[in-house]
């Protein structure tokens, strides 16, 4: 049964495609290597002056071999994966169609300099409520040994049958890939 947007009267053509993706996983082919200067730069940008993000000896006092990243550093990896998330799981949507409404981060250990991180993206659920499409995704990050390091769960909301101007969608896709 097609879903109609009550505001525009248009059908939400994306709904059937995304419903089929619920429970599916996408494993991006590339991993992400955490660099020393990336951690320092990110910590400065979020004004996190904890010494373990800037000084090796401070991280060593906490029992780590190298700098550790702030918890929110995971957003760097997540942002890099957004184009793939929309291409493989959030079918029919673009970054300009959705509002990021909730984020949960389960940290098993801090990210460290030299970590090579792999991602497992999953569309956990899709539902429609009050004229909105609500999508929950997860991203399980593992290290080179296959041990889970961080799991992120994100909720996105889009207007059912929403429309993004094609030029805006193209501009956002270009920006996300740069």
Helices and strands as residue ranges (DSSP letters): H 14-19, E 25-26, E 32-33, H 36-45, G 51-53, H 56-61, G 71-73, H 74-88, E 98-107, E 116-129, E 132-142, E 148-159, H 166-177
